[in-house]
Amino acid sequence: MEKTIDLSKSVFEICRDHPEMIEVMGELGFENIATPGMLNTAGRFMTIPKGAEMKKISLEHIIEVLKQKGFIVSE
């Protein structure tokens, strides 16, 4: 199955479609996403680009890591 990440989707939608993304997000610095309830609240409106901006994490770095993990990233 193709593992495509659409950066315009919410973190909740991405993690629902690809549960392994919860761990990947934690590795990238978004460790709060694994906190019970966080995915179902903030994750419903937060996108990866918005989160990257808030956490001051380079979006280019995130995309590179996702590609290394076998994901295809669409923007």
C-alpha positions in Angstrom: 0.0 0.0 0.0 1.2 3.4 -0.9 2.0 5.6 2.1 1.1 9.1 1.0 1.0 12.0 3.4 -1.1 15.0 2.3 0.2 18.0 4.3 -3.1 19.8 3.9 -4.8 17.1 6.0 -5.1 17.4 9.7 -2.7 15.4 12.0 -5.8 13.5 13.2 -6.6 12.4 9.6 -3.0 11.5 8.8 -2.6 9.4 12.0 -6.0 7.7 11.4 -4.9 6.7 7.9 -1.3 5.8 9.0 -1.2 4.9 12.7 2.6 4.6 12.6 2.7 8.3 12.1 2.1 8.8 15.8 5.5 7.4 16.6 7.1 9.3 13.7 5.6 12.6 14.9 7.1 11.9 18.3 10.5 11.4 16.8 10.2 14.7 15.0 9.5 16.6 18.2 5.7 16.4 18.3 5.7 14.1 21.3 2.5 15.6 22.7 0.5 14.0 19.8 0.8 10.7 21.7 -0.7 12.2 24.8 -4.2 10.8 25.4 -6.8 13.1 24.0 -4.3 15.4 22.2 -4.8 13.7 18.8 -8.6 13.9 19.2 -8.6 17.6 20.1 -5.7 19.7 18.7 -5.0 17.0 16.1 -8.3 17.6 14.5 -7.5 21.1 13.3 -3.6 21.1 13.4 -1.7 20.3 10.2 1.9 19.3 10.0 3.0 22.7 8.5 1.1 24.6 11.3 2.7 22.4 13.9 6.1 22.8 12.4 5.7 26.6 12.5 4.5 26.5 16.2 7.3 24.2 17.3 10.0 25.9 15.1 10.8 22.7 13.3 11.9 23.0 9.7 9.2 21.7 7.3 11.9 20.6 4.9 13.4 18.5 7.7 10.0 16.9 8.4 9.5 16.1 4.7 13.0 14.6 4.5 12.4 12.3 7.5 9.0 11.2 6.2 10.6 10.3 2.8 13.3 8.3 4.7 10.5 6.5 6.5 9.0 5.5 3.1 6.2 8.1 2.8 5.4 10.0 -0.3 4.7 13.6 0.7 2.2 15.7 -1.2 1.8 19.4 -0.4 
